Amino acid sequence: MNSTANIAPRYLTKSHFKLAVECPTKLFYTGKSGIYADSKTTDDFLQALAEGGFQVGELAKLMFPGGSEISERKHEIAVEQTRSRLAKTEVTLYEGAIRHGNLFARVDILRKSGNVVDLIEVKAKSFNSEGGGNFRKNNGEIRSEILPYLQDVAFQRYVMNKAYPELEVRSFLMMVDKTKVCSVDGLNQKFKISRVGDRASVTVVAGTNAETIGAPILTDINVDDLVDEILSTPLKAPGVSGAFPDLAQAWAESYQSDEKINPVIGAHCGKCEFRTTPEDQTLKSGFHECWRAKAGLTDAQINKGTVLDVWKLGKAKKQDLIDRNRYEISQVEIEDLNYREDTEGLSDGQRQWMQAQNKWPGDGGFYLDRSLLQQEMATWAYPLHFIDFETSRVAIPFFAGQTPYSNIAFQFSHHTISKGGTVEHKTQFLSAEPGVRPNYEFVRKLKAAVGDVGTIFMWWPHENTTLNAILDELREDPQKPEDAASLEAFILDITTKKGKGGDVREGARAMVDLCRLARLAFFHPSTCGSSSIKKVLPAVMQCSEFLKEHYSKPVYGSAKGIRSLNVKDWTWWKLEGQLPASPYKLLLPIFIDFPKAVLEKLEADGEEGISEGGAATTAFARLQFDTLIPEERKAIADALLRYCELDTLAMVMIYQAWRAWM
C-alpha cells in the first residue's frame, strides 16, 4: 500500500462510485491524465451540445425557483456553505455539497421544508411517466438501463442520511418525459452553452423563468422504494458482492490511499476506457495491466485480439470463455459460435469464425461473395442514388409542438452513378438557420433530388427510420402543409416498416441497405468483423486497384473529373505509411478549436453508420445558437457539407470496388 502521509483528501464522489460499480480497479486508473489512457475524457462543451445534459440541469432549476447555487469548487468550503444554508427552515439549493467521511456528493437540487429534504437527481435520459416510469421488469427486478441512475441516487441519499441524520430525506429522479410536448418555440436556445477552458458553462437567457419555459417537459418521480431496495440488498460489482455501506467505504479508502484494487477480468472489460490501441501506446493501458496480471498474456498477445474483440459475440459467451481460461481470440472454437451456413450470404457466426481464425475461403486478402453481389446488382436500376442523412435528437426541443428527443432531419448528401458509370455529387441540403424547422423541406428537397427512377441506397436503416418518423409527424400534424399528400406518398414509396403483427410495408422503390449487403457478402480482416462504413471504406481502399487508380490523382472536384459541390481538385487515395489513409482523416475537422482525440471520438461511428451525439449532431446544435459570428457559422456549415458528402462518396467507392471485382 502506498503511504498516505501528506496526501490531500481524495473523496469517493458519486462519479467515482459509479466507476467502481463498473469495475473497482478503475478507481486506480481514473484522474491520471497524461499517465493512463482514458477514452471517456471528452470535452464537456461538445458533449453538452450533443446530449443536452447541462441544459436539462439548468431547465430543472427553473422548475424550483428561488434557490441558491453552491458554486464553490473547493470541497470543504462547499460542504460548509451547504450546511449553513440547510440550517434554514425553508431553502432550495442547487449543487449542494454533502460529505460523510471520505464520501462526497454534489446534489443537483436539494429542497428543504421543515425537517424534510427532497433530494432530486436530474438526468437527460428520456422516460415515459405513464405507469410510473416502468423502472422494473415483469419479474420485479430493476431494469438494467435504469439501475446506474438509481444507484447514483442511492449513493447520494446514503451520504445525506449519514451527514444529516436528523433530517428525513426523500429521493427523486427528474428526467426528460417523452409524454410531454414542448409548448414554446426556441426552448433549447434559452440555454446558451459557452466554453470555459475544457468545461461547459450554461447561461440562461435573460428573462427566462418558470413562466416563459412553458409546460414542463421534465417530470420528477419518487424512487424511495427502489433506493431502499438498493441500499438494503447486496451491491454487486465485478469480483465482489457486499453491503452497500461496506463497499462504498472500502472503495473510498482505496481511492484515498491510491491503492489498486485487485483486478477481476471478465466480459465487463470489453468497455474499458483505460485501454490503448496497438497503434498508439504513448500512455499506460490499465486494460493491459489487468490482463497481463490475470490472464498471463503479453502486450503482443493482447494486441492480436482477445475474446472480447470478437464481433457481436454476446457478453455471456465472452464471460464463459474467460471463466474457462480462454482469453485469446485464436482460442475461440467454432462450437463457441452460432455458426450456420444455411443462410443467404455470411451468417454472423461465419463472420466471427473468419475473424477469430484470420482465415476465409479463397486465396485473396479478403472474402467477397461475387455471386450474391451479382444477384443483387441485377435488380438495381440506373441512375443509382446514394444518400446519407444527418439528424438530431436532443433532450430539450428546438421547436414548439415537439416532444423531447424528437427527430430533426437537417442535412442530406446525394451522389449518383449513371448507367455509363459517371459519378456526380448531385445534390445536398443543409438547414443551418436558427429556429427553422427543417423536416418537411428536407423531404421536399430529397424528393426532387432522387426523382422517380433509379435505385436508392443507404448505409444502415437510419435513413429509413428518419423518414418514417417524419411520416408520423406529417400524419399527426394538425396544420398539415399543402403538399402533405405528396410528401407522404414519396416516403411510403421509398421506405419499409414492420408492423406490430410482423407484417412488413415495403415501398416500390424501398431503399437498399448497403451495410446489410456488406455484412452478407464482404469480409476484410481490418474491419474486425464490423460493417461500419468507416471500417469498410479503408478496407476496400487497401485492396482495390480501381480505387487506387481513380482516386490517387486530384480528379475529385476537378473540371474534367468527378463533380463535387464542396471540394476542388481533391485526392482521396493517399498513402499513410504502407496503407492508404482513411479518407475521413483527410478532411479538416468540423470543429478546428477542439482536441483531436475528442473529435475522433465524436466522429467515430458504430455499426449503424452514425454516432449518437456525434460531430454532426453537435454542429447542428451549435448552429442553433445565434451568438456565433458569421465566420464561425460558415466554417461549421462548410465542414458539415464536406463530411456528409464524403459519407455518400464512401458508398460510391465501395460500390465501385465491388463492381470492379465482379
C-alpha positions in Angstrom: 0.0 0.0 0.0 1.2 3.5 -0.8 1.9 5.8 2.1 -0.9 8.2 2.8 1.3 10.7 4.6 0.8 14.3 3.4 -1.8 13.2 0.8 -4.6 15.7 0.4 -8.1 14.2 0.9 -9.4 12.3 -2.1 -13.1 11.8 -1.8 -15.1 9.0 -3.4 -17.6 11.1 -5.3 -20.8 9.8 -7.0 -18.9 9.6 -10.3 -16.2 7.6 -8.7 -18.8 5.3 -7.0 -20.4 4.7 -10.4 -17.0 3.8 -11.9 -16.3 1.4 -9.0 -19.6 -0.4 -9.6 -18.5 -0.9 -13.2 -15.1 -2.2 -12.1 -13.4 -1.4 -8.7 -9.9 -1.4 -10.2 -10.8 1.6 -12.4 -10.5 3.8 -9.3 -6.7 3.4 -9.6 -6.6 4.5 -13.2 -9.1 7.4 -13.2 -8.0 11.0 -13.0 -4.4 10.3 -14.0 -4.4 12.4 -17.2 -1.1 12.1 -19.1 -0.3 8.7 -17.4 -3.2 6.4 -18.3 -5.2 6.4 -21.4 -8.9 7.3 -20.8 -11.2 7.3 -23.8 -14.1 8.8 -21.7 -12.1 12.0 -21.2 -14.0 14.1 -23.7 -14.6 17.8 -24.0 -17.6 18.8 -21.8 -18.6 21.6 -24.2 -19.1 19.3 -27.1 -20.8 16.6 -25.0 -23.2 19.2 -23.6 -24.2 20.4 -27.0 -24.7 16.9 -28.3 -26.7 15.5 -25.4 -28.2 18.5 -23.7 -27.3 17.3 -20.2 -26.1 20.6 -18.9 -29.1 22.4 -20.4 -31.5 19.9 -18.8 -29.9 20.7 -15.4 -30.5 24.4 -15.9 -34.1 23.8 -17.0 -34.7 21.8 -13.9 -33.5 24.6 -11.7 -36.1 26.9 -13.2 -38.8 24.5 -12.1 -37.7 25.1 -8.5 -37.3 28.9 -8.4 -35.8 30.9 -5.6 -32.9 28.6 -4.9 -29.2 29.4 -4.4 -26.3 27.7 -6.1 -23.3 26.3 -4.3 -20.7 27.3 -6.9 -17.6 26.9 -4.7 -15.4 24.2 -6.2 -13.3 23.5 -3.1 -15.0 20.6 -1.4 -14.7 21.6 2.2 -15.9 25.2 1.7 -18.8 24.0 -0.4 -19.8 21.5 2.3 -19.8 24.2 5.0 -21.8 26.6 2.7 -24.3 23.9 2.2 -24.5 23.1 5.9 -25.0 26.7 6.8 -27.9 27.2 4.3 -29.6 23.9 5.3 -29.9 25.4 8.8 -32.8 27.4 7.4 -36.3 26.1 7.7 -37.2 26.6 4.1 -34.4 26.5 1.4 -33.7 25.3 -2.1 -30.1 24.6 -3.1 -28.6 23.8 -6.5 -25.4 21.7 -6.5 -25.4 21.3 -2.7 -22.3 19.6 -1.4 -22.6 16.9 1.2 -19.8 14.7 2.8 -19.6 11.8 5.2 -16.1 10.7 5.9 -14.4 10.1 2.5 -17.7 10.0 0.7 -18.7 13.2 -1.2 -21.6 14.1 -3.4 -23.0 17.2 -5.2 -26.8 17.1 -5.3 -28.5 18.6 -8.4 -31.4 20.0 -6.3 -32.0 20.0 -2.6 -35.3 21.3 -1.3 -35.8 21.6 2.4 -39.1 22.3 4.1 -39.0 21.9 7.9 -37.4 18.6 8.7 -37.9 17.1 5.3 -35.4 17.3 2.4 -36.2 16.3 -1.2 -33.0 15.1 -2.9 -33.5 15.5 -6.7 -31.1 14.0 -9.2 -31.6 15.4 -12.7 -30.8 13.2 -15.8 -31.1 13.9 -19.5 -32.3 10.4 -20.1 -35.8 10.0 -21.5 -38.6 8.0 -19.8 -42.3 7.5 -20.0 -44.0 8.9 -16.9 -47.2 7.0 -17.6 -47.3 3.9 -15.4 -44.7 5.3 -13.0 -41.8 5.2 -15.4 -41.7 1.4 -15.8 -38.5 1.0 -13.9 -39.0 -2.7 -13.2 -39.1 -5.8 -15.3 -42.1 -8.1 -15.2 -40.3 -10.3 -12.7 -39.9 -7.3 -10.4 -36.1 -6.7 -10.9 -34.9 -3.2 -11.6 -34.2 -2.7 -15.3 -30.5 -2.7 -16.1 -30.7 0.5 -18.1 -32.1 2.5 -15.1 -30.1 0.8 -12.3 -27.0 3.0 -12.6 -29.1 6.1 -12.2 -30.9 4.7 -9.1 -27.5 3.6 -7.6 -26.4 7.2 -8.1 -29.4 8.4 -6.1 -28.8 5.7 -3.5 -25.2 6.9 -3.0 -26.3 10.5 -2.6 -29.1 9.6 -0.1 -26.8 7.3 1.9 -24.3 10.2 2.3 -27.1 12.7 3.1 -28.5 10.4 5.7 -25.1 10.0 7.4 -24.3 13.7 7.2 -27.7 14.9 8.4 -29.2 12.0 10.5 -31.7 14.5 11.9 -33.4 15.1 8.6 -36.0 13.0 6.7 -34.6 12.5 3.2 -36.8 11.7 0.2 -35.2 10.8 -3.1 -36.4 11.7 -6.6 -35.2 11.2 -10.2 -36.1 14.0 -12.5 -35.9 13.0 -16.2 -37.0 14.1 -19.6 -40.6 12.9 -20.1 -41.4 11.5 -23.6 -45.1 12.1 -23.0 -44.7 15.8 -22.7 -44.9 18.3 -25.5 -42.9 21.5 -25.7 -45.2 24.5 -25.7 -42.8 27.3 -26.6 -40.5 27.9 -29.6 -36.8 28.2 -29.1 -36.7 26.5 -25.6 -33.4 24.9 -26.3 -31.9 28.2 -27.4 -32.8 29.8 -24.0 -29.8 27.8 -22.5 -26.7 29.0 -24.3 -23.6 26.9 -23.8 -20.2 28.6 -23.7 -16.7 27.2 -23.4 -14.6 28.0 -20.3 -11.3 26.2 -20.7 -12.3 22.5 -21.1 -15.6 22.9 -19.3 -19.0 23.8 -20.4 -20.9 26.7 -18.9 -24.6 27.3 -19.5 -26.0 30.8 -19.5 -29.8 31.2 -19.2 -31.0 33.9 -21.5 -32.3 37.0 -19.6 -36.0 36.9 -18.9 -36.2 33.1 -18.9 -38.1 31.9 -15.8 -40.7 29.3 -14.7 -43.4 31.2 -16.7 -41.5 31.6 -20.0 -40.3 27.9 -20.3 -43.9 26.8 -20.9 -45.4 23.5 -19.9 -42.8 21.3 -18.1 -41.1 18.6 -20.2 -39.3 17.2 -17.1 -41.0 15.0 -14.5 -39.8 14.1 -11.1 -40.7 10.7 -9.7 -40.2 9.4 -6.1 -37.8 6.5 -6.1 -37.6 5.8 -2.4 -38.8 2.2 -2.7 -36.2 1.5 -5.3 -33.4 3.2 -3.4 -34.4 1.4 -0.2 -34.1 -1.9 -2.1 -30.6 -0.9 -3.4 -29.4 0.1 0.0 -30.7 -3.0 1.8 -29.6 -5.7 -0.7 -26.0 -6.8 -1.6 -24.3 -4.4 -4.0 -22.6 -6.3 -6.9 -19.6 -5.3 -8.8 -17.0 -7.4 -10.8 -15.4 -9.7 -8.3 -17.3 -8.5 -5.2 -20.7 -8.5 -3.6 -21.4 -6.9 -0.2 -23.4 -4.4 1.8 -23.7 -1.0 0.2 -22.1 0.9 3.1 -19.2 -1.6 3.4 -18.3 -1.5 -0.3 -18.6 2.3 -0.5 -16.3 2.7 2.5 -13.8 0.2 1.2 -13.7 1.9 -2.2 -13.3 5.3 -0.6 -10.3 4.1 1.4 -8.6 2.5 -1.6 -9.2 5.7 -3.6 -7.9 7.9 -0.8 -4.7 5.8 -0.5 -4.3 5.4 -4.3 -4.2 1.6 -3.8 -5.1 -0.5 -6.8 -7.9 -2.9 -6.1 -7.0 -6.5 -7.2 -8.4 -6.7 -10.7 -11.0 -9.2 -11.8 -11.2 -9.7 -15.6 -14.3 -10.6 -17.4 -16.8 -9.5 -20.1 -17.1 -6.1 -18.4 -13.5 -5.4 -19.6 -14.9 -5.0 -23.1 -15.9 -1.4 -22.5 -12.8 -0.4 -20.5 -11.9 3.2 -21.2 -8.4 2.8 -19.9 -7.2 0.8 -22.9 -4.6 1.9 -25.5 -4.7 0.8 -29.2 -1.9 -1.2 -30.9 -1.3 1.9 -33.0 -1.0 4.4 -30.1 0.6 3.2 -26.8 2.1 6.5 -25.7 0.2 6.3 -22.4 -0.2 3.4 -20.0 -3.0 1.0 -20.5 -5.0 -0.1 -17.4 -6.6 -2.8 -19.5 -3.3 -4.3 -20.5 -2.1 -4.2 -16.8 -5.1 -6.1 -15.7 -5.0 -8.7 -18.4 -1.2 -9.2 -18.0 -1.7 -9.8 -14.3 -4.8 -12.1 -14.5 -4.7 -13.7 -17.9 -0.9 -14.0 -18.1 -0.9 -12.5 -21.6 1.8 -10.3 -23.1 1.0 -7.0 -24.6 1.7 -8.5 -28.1 -0.9 -11.3 -27.4 -3.4 -8.7 -26.2 -2.9 -6.6 -29.2 -3.5 -9.5 -31.5 -7.0 -9.7 -30.0 -8.8 -11.2 -27.1 -12.2 -12.9 -26.9 -13.6 -9.5 -26.0 -12.8 -8.4 -29.6 -15.0 -11.0 -31.3 -17.6 -9.1 -33.3 -21.1 -9.4 -31.9 -20.2 -12.2 -29.5 -22.6 -12.0 -26.6 -21.5 -10.9 -23.1 -22.5 -14.2 -21.6 -20.4 -16.2 -24.1 -17.4 -13.9 -23.6 -17.7 -14.4 -19.8 -18.0 -18.1 -20.2 -14.8 -18.3 -22.3 -12.9 -16.2 -19.8 -14.1 -18.3 -16.9 -12.6 -21.3 -18.8 -9.3 -19.5 -19.1 -9.6 -19.0 -22.9 -8.5 -15.4 -23.4 -7.1 -15.0 -26.8 -9.2 -14.6 -29.9 -7.3 -17.5 -31.6 -8.7 -19.8 -28.8 -12.3 -19.3 -29.9 -13.6 -22.6 -31.4 -16.4 -23.0 -33.9 -18.6 -24.6 -31.2 -18.5 -21.3 -29.3 -20.3 -19.6 -32.1 -23.8 -19.8 -33.5 -22.2 -21.0 -36.7 -24.5 -21.5 -39.7 -24.0 -22.0 -43.4 -27.6 -22.3 -44.4 -28.2 -18.6 -44.8 -28.2 -16.1 -47.6 -24.7 -14.7 -47.5 -22.4 -14.8 -44.5 -24.1 -15.5 -41.1 -22.9 -13.7 -38.0 -21.2 -16.9 -36.9 -19.3 -17.2 -40.2 -18.0 -13.7 -39.8 -17.0 -14.3 -36.3 -15.1 -17.5 -37.3 -13.3 -15.7 -40.1 -12.2 -13.0 -37.6 -11.2 -15.4 -34.9 -9.1 -17.7 -37.2 -8.0 -14.9 -39.6 -9.0 -17.2 -42.5 -11.7 -17.2 -45.1 -12.5 -19.1 -48.3 -10.3 -18.3 -51.3 -6.7 -17.2 -51.7 -7.1 -13.4 -51.6 -6.6 -10.9 -48.8 -10.4 -10.7 -48.3 -13.7 -12.5 -48.9 -16.2 -11.5 -51.5 -19.4 -13.3 -52.4 -19.5 -12.4 -56.0 -22.5 -14.5 -56.8 -24.6 -12.8 -54.2 -23.4 -9.3 -55.3 -24.2 -10.0 -58.9 -27.6 -11.3 -58.0 -28.4 -8.1 -56.0 -26.9 -5.8 -58.6 -29.0 -7.3 -61.4 -32.1 -5.9 -59.6 -30.8 -2.3 -59.5 -32.0 0.4 -61.9 -30.0 3.4 -63.1 -29.3 6.1 -62.1 -28.0 4.8 -58.8 -28.8 7.2 -55.9 -26.6 7.2 -52.8 -28.0 9.2 -49.9 -26.9 9.9 -46.3 -28.8 11.8 -43.6 -27.6 13.8 -40.6 -30.2 14.1 -37.9 -30.5 15.5 -34.4 -32.4 14.2 -31.3 -31.8 16.4 -28.3 -33.4 16.4 -24.9 -34.8 20.0 -25.0 -36.7 20.6 -28.2 -35.8 23.4 -30.5 -39.4 24.0 -31.6 -42.9 24.1 -30.1 -45.0 21.1 -30.6 -42.1 18.7 -30.4 -41.6 16.1 -27.7 -38.2 15.6 -26.2 -35.7 13.8 -28.4 -37.8 14.4 -31.4 -36.3 13.7 -34.8 -34.9 16.6 -36.7 -33.5 15.9 -40.2 -31.3 18.8 -41.0 -28.9 17.6 -43.8 -28.5 15.1 -46.6 -25.9 14.4 -49.3 -26.7 12.7 -52.7 -24.3 11.1 -55.1 -25.4 9.5 -58.4 -23.9 7.0 -60.8 -25.2 6.9 -64.3 -25.6 3.8 -66.5 -22.4 4.8 -68.2 -20.6 4.9 -64.9 -20.4 8.7 -64.5 -20.1 9.7 -60.8 -21.6 13.0 -59.7 -22.2 14.7 -56.4 -25.6 15.7 -57.5 -27.4 17.5 -54.6 -27.2 18.4 -51.0 -29.3 20.0 -48.3 -28.4 21.7 -45.0 -30.7 23.7 -42.7 -28.3 25.9 -40.8 -30.5 28.9 -39.9 -31.5 29.0 -36.2 -35.2 28.5 -35.4 -36.2 26.9 -38.8 -38.0 23.6 -38.7 -36.4 21.6 -41.5 -38.2 18.3 -41.7 -40.8 18.9 -44.4 -38.4 21.0 -46.6 -35.9 18.2 -46.1 -38.3 15.7 -47.6 -39.2 18.1 -50.5 -35.6 18.5 -51.4 -34.9 14.8 -51.2 -37.9 14.0 -53.3 -36.7 16.4 -56.0 -33.2 15.0 -55.8 -33.9 11.3 -56.3 -36.8 11.8 -58.8 -39.0 9.0 -59.9 -36.4 6.5 -61.3 -33.3 4.7 -60.1 -32.4 2.6 -57.1 -31.8 4.4 -53.8 -29.1 3.3 -51.4 -28.5 4.0 -47.7 -25.9 2.6 -45.2 -27.9 1.0 -42.3 -31.6 1.8 -41.8 -31.1 5.2 -40.2 -32.4 6.9 -43.3 -35.4 4.6 -43.4 -36.1 5.3 -39.7 -35.8 9.0 -40.1 -38.3 9.2 -43.0 -40.8 7.0 -41.2 -40.6 9.4 -38.2 -41.3 12.3 -40.5 -44.2 10.4 -41.9 -45.7 10.0 -38.4 -45.1 13.7 -37.8 -47.0 14.5 -41.1 -49.9 12.4 -40.2 -50.2 13.8 -36.7 -49.7 17.4 -37.7 -53.0 19.4 -37.1 -51.7 22.0 -39.6 -50.5 19.9 -42.5 -48.6 21.6 -45.3 -50.4 21.8 -48.7 -48.2 19.2 -50.2 -48.6 16.7 -47.3 -50.2 14.0 -49.5 -47.3 14.2 -52.0 -44.7 14.0 -49.3 -46.5 11.1 -47.6 -46.7 9.2 -50.9 -43.0 9.8 -51.5 -42.0 8.5 -48.1 -44.2 5.4 -48.5 -42.7 4.7 -51.9 -39.0 4.6 -50.7 -39.3 3.1 -47.2 -40.2 -0.1 -45.4 -41.7 -0.6 -42.0 -42.5 -3.6 -39.8 -46.0 -3.6 -38.3 -46.8 -4.8 -34.8 -48.1 -8.1 -36.2 -44.9 -8.8 -38.0 -46.2 -7.7 -41.4 -43.9 -5.5 -43.5 -44.9 -2.5 -45.5 -42.5 -2.1 -48.4 -42.5 0.7 -50.9 -42.0 0.1 -54.7 -38.6 1.9 -54.5 -37.7 0.9 -51.0 -34.1 1.9 -50.2 -31.4 -0.7 -50.4 -29.2 -1.1 -47.3 -25.6 -1.4 -48.5 -24.5 -2.1 -44.9 -26.6 -5.2 -44.9 -25.0 -6.3 -48.2 -21.5 -5.6 -46.9 -22.3 -7.8 -43.9 -23.6 -10.7 -46.1 -21.0 -10.5 -48.9 -17.8 -8.9 -47.8 -15.1 -9.6 -45.2 -11.7 -8.0 -44.7 -9.6 -8.7 -41.6 -9.0 -5.0 -40.9 -12.7 -4.5 -40.2 -12.6 -6.9 -37.3 -16.0 -8.2 -38.4 -17.7 -4.9 -38.4 -19.7 -3.5 -41.4 -19.3 0.2 -40.3 -18.8 2.3 -43.4 -15.7 3.8 -41.7 -14.2 0.3 -41.4 -15.3 -1.0 -44.8 -14.1 2.0 -46.8 -10.5 1.8 -45.7 -10.6 -1.9 -46.1 -11.7 -1.8 -49.8 -9.2 1.0 -50.5 -6.4 -1.3 -49.3 -7.1 -3.9 -51.9 -8.9 -2.2 -54.8 -6.7 -1.3 -57.7 -9.7 0.5 -59.2 -9.9 2.9 -56.3 -6.1 3.5 -56.3 -6.1 4.3 -60.0 -9.1 6.6 -60.0 -8.7 8.5 -56.7 -4.9 8.8 -56.3 -5.0 11.9 -58.6 -6.7 15.2 -57.9 -9.7 14.4 -60.1 -12.4 14.7 -57.5 -13.9 18.2 -57.8 -11.9 18.9 -60.9 -13.3 20.4 -64.2 -12.7 17.2 -66.1 -13.1 14.8 -63.3 -15.9 14.0 -60.8 -18.3 16.8 -60.0 -18.3 17.9 -56.3 -20.3 20.6 -54.6 -17.8 21.3 -51.8 -14.2 20.4 -52.7 -11.9 21.1 -55.6 -9.1 19.1 -57.2 -9.1 16.6 -54.3 -7.1 13.4 -53.9 -8.7 10.7 -51.8 -6.2 7.8 -52.2 -3.1 8.8 -50.2 -0.5 6.6 -48.6 -0.1 6.8 -44.9 2.8 4.5 -44.2 2.2 1.3 -46.1 -1.5 1.7 -46.4 -3.9 4.3 -47.8 -5.1 6.8 -45.2 -8.8 6.7 -44.3 -10.5 9.5 -46.4 -12.1 10.6 -43.1 -8.7 11.6 -41.8 -8.0 13.8 -44.9 -10.7 16.3 -44.2 -10.4 19.2 -41.9 -12.4 18.5 -38.7 -15.8 20.0 -38.2 -14.5 21.9 -35.2 -11.0 23.2 -35.5 -10.8 24.5 -32.0 -11.1 21.2 -30.1 -8.6 18.5 -29.3 -8.0 15.8 -32.0 -8.8 12.9 -29.6 -12.2 14.4 -28.7 -13.1 14.9 -32.4 -12.1 11.4 -33.3 -14.4 10.1 -30.6 -17.3 12.3 -31.8 -16.8 11.4 -35.4 -16.4 7.7 -34.9 -19.4 5.7 -36.0 -20.8 2.4 -34.9 -22.3 -0.5 -36.9 -25.2 1.7 -37.7 -23.1 4.3 -39.5 -23.9 7.2 -37.2 -22.7 8.3 -33.9 -25.1 9.0 -31.1 -24.3 12.6 -30.1 -21.7 12.7 -32.8 -19.9 15.6 -34.5 -22.7 16.5 -37.0 -25.4 16.5 -34.3 -23.1 18.6 -32.1 -22.6 21.0 -35.0 -26.3 21.4 -35.7 -26.9 22.2 -32.0 -24.1 24.8 -32.1 -25.6 26.4 -35.3 -28.9 26.9 -33.5 -27.4 29.5 -31.2 -27.4 32.9 -32.7 -24.3 34.1 -30.8 -22.0 32.6 -33.5 -20.2 35.1 -35.6 -20.8 34.7 -39.4 -17.3 33.3 -39.9 -17.8 30.6 -37.3 -21.2 29.7 -38.7 -19.9 29.4 -42.3 -16.9 27.3 -41.2 -19.1 24.8 -39.4 -21.7 24.7 -42.2 -18.9 24.1 -44.8 -17.4 21.3 -42.8 -20.8 19.7 -42.3 -21.3 19.7 -46.1 -17.9 18.1 -46.8 -18.4 15.4 -44.2 -21.8 14.4 -45.4 -20.6 14.5 -49.0 -17.8 12.0 -48.0 -20.4 9.6 -46.5 -22.2 9.3 -49.8 -18.9 9.2 -51.8 -17.8 6.4 -49.5 -20.8 4.4 -50.6 -19.9 5.1 -54.2 -16.3 4.0 -53.7 -17.4 0.7 -52.1 -19.8 0.1 -54.9 -17.1 0.8 -57.5 -14.6 -1.6 -55.8 -17.2 -4.4 -55.6 -18.2 -3.8 -59.2 -14.6 -3.9 -60.4 -14.1 -7.3 -58.7 -17.1 -8.9 -60.5 
